[in-house]
C-alpha cells in the first residue's frame, strides 16, 4: 500500500510516498520500520500507543487502533500535528 509520510519524518524515508505491506496498522508500521529503521519509534510510544501528535487516516476515516484492518488498495496517510506558541 502507498503510505504518505509527513515532512518531519521524510529524513527516514527520503520520499513523501513509500510502499508498505501489512493487514493492519501495526503490521504496516513494522514493515516501515524494517525498511526505514527508527521510524516506528517516532510514531508509536514505549507503551505501544500511537503518539498523540501523530494521526493516521485510511479510506476517509481516522484510525484509532493499531489493530485496525487496512485495505491494501487504498493509501494510508500519516499526519503529524503542528504545535507552537
Phi and psi in degrees as a GROMACS rama.xvg file:
@    title "Ramachandran Plot"
@    xaxis  label "Phi"
@    yaxis  label "Psi"
@TYPE xy
-81.3199  135.018  UNK-2
-124.541  124.774  UNK-3
-85.5413  124.696  UNK-4
-103.735  130.863  UNK-5
-66.1015  154.291  UNK-6
-57.2048  -33.8302  UNK-7
-65.8585  -20.3702  UNK-8
-107.316  3.00665  UNK-9
-71.2013  -13.7284  UNK-10
-65.5908  -23.4996  UNK-11
-78.9983  -42.5835  UNK-12
-96.2876  -27.7049  UNK-13
74.0153  7.1924  UNK-14
-153.755  155.226  UNK-15
-81.7278  -28.211  UNK-16
-118.337  133.719  UNK-17
-132.943  164.45  UNK-18
-100.256  141.165  UNK-19
-147.193  156.6  UNK-20
-116.83  150.071  UNK-21
151.968  146.789  UNK-22
-85.4543  -16.1075  UNK-23
-143.702  175.58  UNK-24
-60.9695  -40.6584  UNK-25
-60.4177  -43.0741  UNK-26
-67.6842  -39.1588  UNK-27
-63.7267  -42.9863  UNK-28
-65.6742  -36.6432  UNK-29
-64.5666  -41.447  UNK-30
-64.6977  -43.7959  UNK-31
-60.1859  -40.4855  UNK-32
-67.665  -31.3636  UNK-33
-67.0141  -35.7415  UNK-34
-81.985  -36.6018  UNK-35
-130.631  78.504  UNK-36
-51.5102  131.928  UNK-37
99.143  -15.2563  UNK-38
-68.1585  -36.004  UNK-39
-61.3641  -41.3655  UNK-40
-61.3416  -26.9659  UNK-41
-74.5524  -18.7944  UNK-42
-116.247  -16.7597  UNK-43
-125.286  132.64  UNK-44
-84.1465  -177.618  UNK-45
-65.4471  -20.1052  UNK-46
-92.0738  4.36912  UNK-47
79.5565  21.419  UNK-48
-107.769  146.385  UNK-49
-62.7671  131.469  UNK-50
-60.1174  147.467  UNK-51
-65.3515  -19.4118  UNK-52
-94.9474  4.62206  UNK-53
-114.21  137.591  UNK-54
-130.4  147.272  UNK-55
-119.788  139.543  UNK-56
-130.297  136.917  UNK-57
-148.668  128.193  UNK-58
55.5859  37.9323  UNK-59
79.4286  8.45384  UNK-60
-125.936  146.738  UNK-61
-76.7016  135.734  UNK-62
-92.452  135.137  UNK-63
-115.456  -6.25919  UNK-64
-137.947  144.1  UNK-65
-67.2975  -18.3289  UNK-66
-85.6423  -0.938036  UNK-67
-61.7226  123.68  UNK-68
-67.4799  147.065  UNK-69
-121.986  145.166  UNK-70
-88.6164  115.375  UNK-71
-65.6457  -14.1605  UNK-72
-85.9336  -5.13122  UNK-73
-115.613  144.248  UNK-74
-71.9793  155.334  UNK-75
-111.405  128.427  UNK-76
-106.295  123.339  UNK-77
-103.415  123.547  UNK-78
-122.86  134.737  UNK-79
-108.957  126.9  UNK-80
-69.1228  149.467  UNK-81
-103.437  144.703  UNK-82
-142.914  167.246  UNK-83
165.176  -173.644  UNK-84
